[in-house]
Structure formats: structure tokens, C-alpha cells
Amino acid sequence: MAAAALREQLNALLSSMFASGLVDEQFQQLQMLQEDGGTPGFVAEVVTLFCDDADRIISELAALLYALFVPFCSMHTKRIY
């Protein structure tokens, strides 16, 4: 019974996240990969890697914004999707 209530709460949270645009179809694909026999914690690991990379890239871009000389040639490698 408690597991069913937690699953319902998780589904409600995910529905809210989809509705607000916080997660998209790619997140749903990650979930399906995990449910199809993937490693436990796979989604959490991928999200953590994404956040770490995003934090690093945003920091690098912020530093470039405050630089006196902006090397535009190196900025094309900082892709934000």
C-alpha cells in the first residue's frame, strides 16, 4: 500500500514537471531505459552528469562574458540545447 502511494506521488510530481517544462521526452526515454533492465540509479547518474556539465559550461560562458577580450572562436564549442 505504501509503495502504491509513493508511486502515485512520484507520478504526480513527474506530471507536474512535464507540464512546467522542467523535463521532456528525453527524460521519459531515460526512464524507459532504466525500466527495461537498466542499472538502478541510471537516471539519477545521467541527470547528475548533465547538471555537472551544465554548471561547468555556464561558468565558462559567464567568465567569457566578463572578459575584456572574447575569443569567439572558442565559444562555438559551448553548445547549449
Jmol script that loads the backbone (N, CA, C; Angstrom):
load data "model"
ATOM      1  N   MET A   1       0.827  -1.192   0.000  1.00  0.00           N
ATOM      2  CA  MET A   1       0.000   0.000   0.000  1.00  0.00           C
ATOM      3  C   MET A   1       0.871   1.255   0.000  1.00  0.00           C
ATOM      4  N   ALA A   2       1.908   1.274   0.839  1.00  0.00           N
ATOM      5  CA  ALA A   2       2.785   2.443   0.900  1.00  0.00           C
ATOM      6  C   ALA A   2       3.517   2.630  -0.423  1.00  0.00           C
ATOM      7  N   ALA A   3       3.908   1.519  -1.063  1.00  0.00           N
ATOM      8  CA  ALA A   3       4.602   1.612  -2.345  1.00  0.00           C
ATOM      9  C   ALA A   3       3.686   2.212  -3.408  1.00  0.00           C
ATOM     10  N   ALA A   4       2.426   1.832  -3.384  1.00  0.00           N
ATOM     11  CA  ALA A   4       1.473   2.370  -4.360  1.00  0.00           C
ATOM     12  C   ALA A   4       1.275   3.870  -4.150  1.00  0.00           C
ATOM     13  N   ALA A   5       1.220   4.293  -2.901  1.00  0.00           N
ATOM     14  CA  ALA A   5       1.056   5.718  -2.598  1.00  0.00           C
ATOM     15  C   ALA A   5       2.282   6.505  -3.046  1.00  0.00           C
ATOM     16  N   LEU A   6       3.468   5.945  -2.829  1.00  0.00           N
ATOM     17  CA  LEU A   6       4.697   6.616  -3.270  1.00  0.00           C
ATOM     18  C   LEU A   6       4.760   6.693  -4.792  1.00  0.00           C
ATOM     19  N   ARG A   7       4.353   5.614  -5.462  1.00  0.00           N
ATOM     20  CA  ARG A   7       4.356   5.603  -6.930  1.00  0.00           C
ATOM     21  C   ARG A   7       3.387   6.668  -7.460  1.00  0.00           C
ATOM     22  N   GLU A   8       2.226   6.781  -6.829  1.00  0.00           N
ATOM     23  CA  GLU A   8       1.240   7.787  -7.230  1.00  0.00           C
ATOM     24  C   GLU A   8       1.789   9.198  -7.015  1.00  0.00           C
ATOM     25  N   GLN A   9       2.483   9.399  -5.896  1.00  0.00           N
ATOM     26  CA  GLN A   9       3.078  10.704  -5.606  1.00  0.00           C
ATOM     27  C   GLN A   9       4.170  11.025  -6.625  1.00  0.00           C
ATOM     28  N   LEU A  10       4.984  10.027  -6.970  1.00  0.00           N
ATOM     29  CA  LEU A  10       6.035  10.218  -7.968  1.00  0.00           C
ATOM     30  C   LEU A  10       5.430  10.564  -9.326  1.00  0.00           C
ATOM     31  N   ASN A  11       4.387   9.852  -9.714  1.00  0.00           N
ATOM     32  CA  ASN A  11       3.734  10.131 -10.999  1.00  0.00           C
ATOM     33  C   ASN A  11       3.149  11.538 -11.035  1.00  0.00           C
ATOM     34  N   ALA A  12       2.572  11.977  -9.927  1.00  0.00           N
ATOM     35  CA  ALA A  12       2.027  13.336  -9.863  1.00  0.00           C
ATOM     36  C   ALA A  12       3.142  14.370  -9.994  1.00  0.00           C
ATOM     37  N   LEU A  13       4.261  14.127  -9.327  1.00  0.00           N
ATOM     38  CA  LEU A  13       5.404  15.039  -9.410  1.00  0.00           C
ATOM     39  C   LEU A  13       5.943  15.099 -10.836  1.00  0.00           C
ATOM     40  N   LEU A  14       6.101  13.934 -11.470  1.00  0.00           N
ATOM     41  CA  LEU A  14       6.604  13.903 -12.843  1.00  0.00           C
ATOM     42  C   LEU A  14       5.641  14.594 -13.803  1.00  0.00           C
ATOM     43  N   SER A  15       4.345  14.408 -13.613  1.00  0.00           N
ATOM     44  CA  SER A  15       3.355  15.091 -14.453  1.00  0.00           C
ATOM     45  C   SER A  15       3.485  16.600 -14.317  1.00  0.00           C
ATOM     46  N   SER A  16       3.694  17.055 -13.102  1.00  0.00           N
ATOM     47  CA  SER A  16       3.876  18.483 -12.853  1.00  0.00           C
ATOM     48  C   SER A  16       5.151  18.991 -13.524  1.00  0.00           C
ATOM     49  N   MET A  17       6.213  18.196 -13.457  1.00  0.00           N
ATOM     50  CA  MET A  17       7.480  18.590 -14.072  1.00  0.00           C
ATOM     51  C   MET A  17       7.355  18.644 -15.593  1.00  0.00           C
ATOM     52  N   PHE A  18       6.631  17.686 -16.188  1.00  0.00           N
ATOM     53  CA  PHE A  18       6.390  17.718 -17.631  1.00  0.00           C
ATOM     54  C   PHE A  18       5.572  18.941 -18.008  1.00  0.00           C
ATOM     55  N   ALA A  19       4.528  19.220 -17.252  1.00  0.00           N
ATOM     56  CA  ALA A  19       3.643  20.352 -17.548  1.00  0.00           C
ATOM     57  C   ALA A  19       4.383  21.684 -17.481  1.00  0.00           C
ATOM     58  N   SER A  20       5.325  21.800 -16.555  1.00  0.00           N
ATOM     59  CA  SER A  20       6.064  23.053 -16.405  1.00  0.00           C
ATOM     60  C   SER A  20       7.260  23.143 -17.349  1.00  0.00           C
ATOM     61  N   GLY A  21       7.575  22.045 -18.051  1.00  0.00           N
ATOM     62  CA  GLY A  21       8.695  22.052 -18.980  1.00  0.00           C
ATOM     63  C   GLY A  21      10.035  21.767 -18.334  1.00  0.00           C
ATOM     64  N   LEU A  22      10.020  21.373 -17.069  1.00  0.00           N
ATOM     65  CA  LEU A  22      11.268  21.071 -16.376  1.00  0.00           C
ATOM     66  C   LEU A  22      11.924  19.818 -16.936  1.00  0.00           C
ATOM     67  N   VAL A  23      11.131  18.843 -17.335  1.00  0.00           N
ATOM     68  CA  VAL A  23      11.639  17.646 -18.007  1.00  0.00           C
ATOM     69  C   VAL A  23      10.861  17.476 -19.309  1.00  0.00           C
ATOM     70  N   ASP A  24      11.449  16.691 -20.229  1.00  0.00           N
ATOM     71  CA  ASP A  24      10.798  16.500 -21.520  1.00  0.00           C
ATOM     72  C   ASP A  24      10.838  15.030 -21.921  1.00  0.00           C
ATOM     73  N   GLU A  25      10.637  14.781 -23.211  1.00  0.00           N
ATOM     74  CA  GLU A  25      10.577  13.410 -23.705  1.00  0.00           C
ATOM     75  C   GLU A  25      11.889  12.663 -23.494  1.00  0.00           C
ATOM     76  N   GLN A  26      13.007  13.370 -23.508  1.00  0.00           N
ATOM     77  CA  GLN A  26      14.293  12.708 -23.289  1.00  0.00           C
ATOM     78  C   GLN A  26      14.362  12.108 -21.893  1.00  0.00           C
ATOM     79  N   PHE A  27      13.814  12.789 -20.912  1.00  0.00           N
ATOM     80  CA  PHE A  27      13.778  12.248 -19.557  1.00  0.00           C
ATOM     81  C   PHE A  27      12.926  10.987 -19.529  1.00  0.00           C
ATOM     82  N   GLN A  28      11.820  11.013 -20.237  1.00  0.00           N
ATOM     83  CA  GLN A  28      10.942   9.847 -20.303  1.00  0.00           C
ATOM     84  C   GLN A  28      11.672   8.675 -20.967  1.00  0.00           C
ATOM     85  N   GLN A  29      12.467   8.949 -21.985  1.00  0.00           N
ATOM     86  CA  GLN A  29      13.250   7.901 -22.637  1.00  0.00           C
ATOM     87  C   GLN A  29      14.276   7.309 -21.677  1.00  0.00           C
ATOM     88  N   LEU A  30      14.906   8.151 -20.862  1.00  0.00           N
ATOM     89  CA  LEU A  30      15.844   7.654 -19.855  1.00  0.00           C
ATOM     90  C   LEU A  30      15.141   6.739 -18.866  1.00  0.00           C
ATOM     91  N   GLN A  31      13.958   7.129 -18.446  1.00  0.00           N
ATOM     92  CA  GLN A  31      13.192   6.298 -17.521  1.00  0.00           C
ATOM     93  C   GLN A  31      12.885   4.940 -18.138  1.00  0.00           C
ATOM     94  N   MET A  32      12.499   4.934 -19.416  1.00  0.00           N
ATOM     95  CA  MET A  32      12.185   3.670 -20.081  1.00  0.00           C
ATOM     96  C   MET A  32      13.417   2.784 -20.177  1.00  0.00           C
ATOM     97  N   LEU A  33      14.584   3.381 -20.432  1.00  0.00           N
ATOM     98  CA  LEU A  33      15.824   2.602 -20.470  1.00  0.00           C
ATOM     99  C   LEU A  33      16.090   1.935 -19.128  1.00  0.00           C
ATOM    100  N   GLN A  34      15.867   2.667 -18.053  1.00  0.00           N
ATOM    101  CA  GLN A  34      16.099   2.107 -16.723  1.00  0.00           C
ATOM    102  C   GLN A  34      15.087   1.006 -16.425  1.00  0.00           C
ATOM    103  N   GLU A  35      13.834   1.223 -16.786  1.00  0.00           N
ATOM    104  CA  GLU A  35      12.790   0.238 -16.511  1.00  0.00           C
ATOM    105  C   GLU A  35      12.966  -1.022 -17.340  1.00  0.00           C
ATOM    106  N   ASP A  36      13.623  -0.913 -18.498  1.00  0.00           N
ATOM    107  CA  ASP A  36      13.843  -2.072 -19.365  1.00  0.00           C
ATOM    108  C   ASP A  36      15.070  -2.872 -18.955  1.00  0.00           C
ATOM    109  N   GLY A  37      15.412  -2.847 -17.691  1.00  0.00           N
ATOM    110  CA  GLY A  37      16.528  -3.646 -17.198  1.00  0.00           C
ATOM    111  C   GLY A  37      17.815  -2.879 -17.040  1.00  0.00           C
ATOM    112  N   GLY A  38      17.725  -1.577 -17.026  1.00  0.00           N
ATOM    113  CA  GLY A  38      18.923  -0.762 -16.842  1.00  0.00           C
ATOM    114  C   GLY A  38      19.432  -0.824 -15.418  1.00  0.00           C
ATOM    115  N   THR A  39      20.562  -0.246 -15.221  1.00  0.00           N
ATOM    116  CA  THR A  39      21.186  -0.201 -13.906  1.00  0.00           C
ATOM    117  C   THR A  39      20.360   0.662 -12.959  1.00  0.00           C
ATOM    118  N   PRO A  40      20.140   0.190 -11.737  1.00  0.00           N
ATOM    119  CA  PRO A  40      19.441   1.047 -10.765  1.00  0.00           C
ATOM    120  C   PRO A  40      20.223   2.345 -10.560  1.00  0.00           C
ATOM    121  N   GLY A  41      19.533   3.439 -10.555  1.00  0.00           N
ATOM    122  CA  GLY A  41      20.193   4.726 -10.385  1.00  0.00           C
ATOM    123  C   GLY A  41      20.710   5.324 -11.680  1.00  0.00           C
ATOM    124  N   PHE A  42      20.406   4.683 -12.815  1.00  0.00           N
ATOM    125  CA  PHE A  42      20.894   5.155 -14.112  1.00  0.00           C
ATOM    126  C   PHE A  42      20.420   6.574 -14.401  1.00  0.00           C
ATOM    127  N   VAL A  43      19.135   6.822 -14.209  1.00  0.00           N
ATOM    128  CA  VAL A  43      18.578   8.147 -14.491  1.00  0.00           C
ATOM    129  C   VAL A  43      19.216   9.190 -13.587  1.00  0.00           C
ATOM    130  N   ALA A  44      19.364   8.861 -12.311  1.00  0.00           N
ATOM    131  CA  ALA A  44      19.980   9.800 -11.371  1.00  0.00           C
ATOM    132  C   ALA A  44      21.412  10.120 -11.788  1.00  0.00           C
ATOM    133  N   GLU A  45      22.141   9.113 -12.256  1.00  0.00           N
ATOM    134  CA  GLU A  45      23.524   9.329 -12.685  1.00  0.00           C
ATOM    135  C   GLU A  45      23.586  10.223 -13.923  1.00  0.00           C
ATOM    136  N   VAL A  46      22.709   9.984 -14.889  1.00  0.00           N
ATOM    137  CA  VAL A  46      22.695  10.794 -16.110  1.00  0.00           C
ATOM    138  C   VAL A  46      22.311  12.238 -15.796  1.00  0.00           C
ATOM    139  N   VAL A  47      21.312  12.423 -14.946  1.00  0.00           N
ATOM    140  CA  VAL A  47      20.889  13.777 -14.575  1.00  0.00           C
ATOM    141  C   VAL A  47      22.012  14.501 -13.836  1.00  0.00           C
ATOM    142  N   THR A  48      22.710  13.791 -12.952  1.00  0.00           N
ATOM    143  CA  THR A  48      23.834  14.385 -12.226  1.00  0.00           C
ATOM    144  C   THR A  48      24.939  14.809 -13.187  1.00  0.00           C
ATOM    145  N   LEU A  49      25.280  13.949 -14.149  1.00  0.00           N
ATOM    146  CA  LEU A  49      26.297  14.298 -15.142  1.00  0.00           C
ATOM    147  C   LEU A  49      25.869  15.516 -15.959  1.00  0.00           C
ATOM    148  N   PHE A  50      24.605  15.549 -16.357  1.00  0.00           N
ATOM    149  CA  PHE A  50      24.087  16.688 -17.118  1.00  0.00           C
ATOM    150  C   PHE A  50      24.215  17.978 -16.315  1.00  0.00           C
ATOM    151  N   CYS A  51      23.815  17.933 -15.052  1.00  0.00           N
ATOM    152  CA  CYS A  51      23.867  19.138 -14.207  1.00  0.00           C
ATOM    153  C   CYS A  51      25.303  19.595 -13.985  1.00  0.00           C
ATOM    154  N   ASP A  52      26.213  18.637 -13.769  1.00  0.00           N
ATOM    155  CA  ASP A  52      27.621  18.993 -13.587  1.00  0.00           C
ATOM    156  C   ASP A  52      28.180  19.654 -14.843  1.00  0.00           C
ATOM    157  N   ASP A  53      27.878  19.067 -16.011  1.00  0.00           N
ATOM    158  CA  ASP A  53      28.353  19.642 -17.267  1.00  0.00           C
ATOM    159  C   ASP A  53      27.737  21.013 -17.510  1.00  0.00           C
ATOM    160  N   ALA A  54      26.446  21.141 -17.246  1.00  0.00           N
ATOM    161  CA  ALA A  54      25.767  22.425 -17.452  1.00  0.00           C
ATOM    162  C   ALA A  54      26.360  23.496 -16.551  1.00  0.00           C
ATOM    163  N   ASP A  55      26.625  23.147 -15.307  1.00  0.00           N
ATOM    164  CA  ASP A  55      27.212  24.102 -14.367  1.00  0.00           C
ATOM    165  C   ASP A  55      28.581  24.565 -14.851  1.00  0.00           C
ATOM    166  N   ARG A  56      29.392  23.628 -15.322  1.00  0.00           N
ATOM    167  CA  ARG A  56      30.725  23.962 -15.815  1.00  0.00           C
ATOM    168  C   ARG A  56      30.634  24.855 -17.050  1.00  0.00           C
ATOM    169  N   ILE A  57      29.768  24.507 -17.992  1.00  0.00           N
ATOM    170  CA  ILE A  57      29.637  25.283 -19.226  1.00  0.00           C
ATOM    171  C   ILE A  57      29.113  26.687 -18.940  1.00  0.00           C
ATOM    172  N   ILE A  58      28.123  26.800 -18.071  1.00  0.00           N
ATOM    173  CA  ILE A  58      27.581  28.121 -17.725  1.00  0.00           C
ATOM    174  C   ILE A  58      28.645  28.971 -17.044  1.00  0.00           C
ATOM    175  N   SER A  59      29.454  28.364 -16.184  1.00  0.00           N
ATOM    176  CA  SER A  59      30.539  29.106 -15.528  1.00  0.00           C
ATOM    177  C   SER A  59      31.554  29.606 -16.548  1.00  0.00           C
ATOM    178  N   GLU A  60      31.902  28.759 -17.517  1.00  0.00           N
ATOM    179  CA  GLU A  60      32.850  29.168 -18.553  1.00  0.00           C
ATOM    180  C   GLU A  60      32.279  30.304 -19.402  1.00  0.00           C
ATOM    181  N   LEU A  61      31.005  30.195 -19.765  1.00  0.00           N
ATOM    182  CA  LEU A  61      30.377  31.256 -20.557  1.00  0.00           C
ATOM    183  C   LEU A  61      30.279  32.559 -19.769  1.00  0.00           C
ATOM    184  N   ALA A  62      29.979  32.469 -18.476  1.00  0.00           N
ATOM    185  CA  ALA A  62      29.904  33.668 -17.638  1.00  0.00           C
ATOM    186  C   ALA A  62      31.267  34.341 -17.559  1.00  0.00           C
ATOM    187  N   ALA A  63      32.328  33.550 -17.428  1.00  0.00           N
ATOM    188  CA  ALA A  63      33.674  34.113 -17.383  1.00  0.00           C
ATOM    189  C   ALA A  63      34.001  34.813 -18.702  1.00  0.00           C
ATOM    190  N   LEU A  64      33.579  34.223 -19.813  1.00  0.00           N
ATOM    191  CA  LEU A  64      33.822  34.849 -21.114  1.00  0.00           C
ATOM    192  C   LEU A  64      33.051  36.160 -21.262  1.00  0.00           C
ATOM    193  N   LEU A  65      31.865  36.233 -20.679  1.00  0.00           N
ATOM    194  CA  LEU A  65      31.076  37.468 -20.760  1.00  0.00           C
ATOM    195  C   LEU A  65      31.766  38.635 -20.074  1.00  0.00           C
ATOM    196  N   TYR A  66      32.520  38.347 -19.031  1.00  0.00           N
ATOM    197  CA  TYR A  66      33.189  39.408 -18.277  1.00  0.00           C
ATOM    198  C   TYR A  66      34.627  39.649 -18.736  1.00  0.00           C
ATOM    199  N   ALA A  67      35.077  38.900 -19.727  1.00  0.00           N
ATOM    200  CA  ALA A  67      36.435  39.075 -20.232  1.00  0.00           C
ATOM    201  C   ALA A  67      36.509  40.332 -21.100  1.00  0.00           C
ATOM    202  N   LEU A  68      37.678  40.977 -21.086  1.00  0.00           N
ATOM    203  CA  LEU A  68      37.877  42.152 -21.932  1.00  0.00           C
ATOM    204  C   LEU A  68      37.957  41.755 -23.399  1.00  0.00           C
ATOM    205  N   PHE A  69      38.558  40.610 -23.647  1.00  0.00           N
ATOM    206  CA  PHE A  69      38.657  40.082 -24.999  1.00  0.00           C
ATOM    207  C   PHE A  69      37.886  38.769 -25.029  1.00  0.00           C
ATOM    208  N   VAL A  70      36.938  38.658 -25.912  1.00  0.00           N
ATOM    209  CA  VAL A  70      36.131  37.441 -26.011  1.00  0.00           C
ATOM    210  C   VAL A  70      36.602  36.630 -27.214  1.00  0.00           C
ATOM    211  N   PRO A  71      37.149  35.432 -26.967  1.00  0.00           N
ATOM    212  CA  PRO A  71      37.591  34.577 -28.076  1.00  0.00           C
ATOM    213  C   PRO A  71      36.391  33.850 -28.698  1.00  0.00           C
ATOM    214  N   PHE A  72      35.735  34.509 -29.642  1.00  0.00           N
ATOM    215  CA  PHE A  72      34.523  33.949 -30.234  1.00  0.00           C
ATOM    216  C   PHE A  72      34.771  32.596 -30.893  1.00  0.00           C
ATOM    217  N   CYS A  73      35.992  32.364 -31.348  1.00  0.00           N
ATOM    218  CA  CYS A  73      36.303  31.078 -31.977  1.00  0.00           C
ATOM    219  C   CYS A  73      36.102  29.917 -31.006  1.00  0.00           C
ATOM    220  N   SER A  74      36.375  30.144 -29.728  1.00  0.00           N
ATOM    221  CA  SER A  74      36.235  29.056 -28.757  1.00  0.00           C
ATOM    222  C   SER A  74      34.808  28.916 -28.245  1.00  0.00           C
ATOM    223  N   MET A  75      33.972  29.904 -28.483  1.00  0.00           N
ATOM    224  CA  MET A  75      32.604  29.851 -27.965  1.00  0.00           C
ATOM    225  C   MET A  75      31.723  28.893 -28.750  1.00  0.00           C
ATOM    226  N   HIS A  76      32.057  28.602 -29.986  1.00  0.00           N
ATOM    227  CA  HIS A  76      31.202  27.714 -30.775  1.00  0.00           C
ATOM    228  C   HIS A  76      31.212  26.292 -30.237  1.00  0.00           C
ATOM    229  N   THR A  77      32.197  25.948 -29.414  1.00  0.00           N
ATOM    230  CA  THR A  77      32.238  24.601 -28.837  1.00  0.00           C
ATOM    231  C   THR A  77      31.329  24.472 -27.628  1.00  0.00           C
ATOM    232  N   LYS A  78      30.803  25.571 -27.118  1.00  0.00           N
ATOM    233  CA  LYS A  78      29.921  25.560 -25.947  1.00  0.00           C
ATOM    234  C   LYS A  78      28.481  25.466 -26.429  1.00  0.00           C
ATOM    235  N   ARG A  79      28.031  24.276 -26.686  1.00  0.00           N
ATOM    236  CA  ARG A  79      26.679  24.090 -27.211  1.00  0.00           C
ATOM    237  C   ARG A  79      25.686  23.983 -26.072  1.00  0.00           C
ATOM    238  N   ILE A  80      24.608  24.712 -26.213  1.00  0.00           N
ATOM    239  CA  ILE A  80      23.522  24.653 -25.235  1.00  0.00           C
ATOM    240  C   ILE A  80      22.267  24.266 -26.004  1.00  0.00           C
ATOM    241  N   TYR A  81      21.683  23.166 -25.642  1.00  0.00           N
ATOM    242  CA  TYR A  81      20.496  22.663 -26.350  1.00  0.00           C
ATOM    243  C   TYR A  81      19.263  22.959 -25.574  1.00  0.00           C
TER     244      TYR A  81
END
end "model"
wireframe off; spacefill off
backbone 0.3
color backbone group
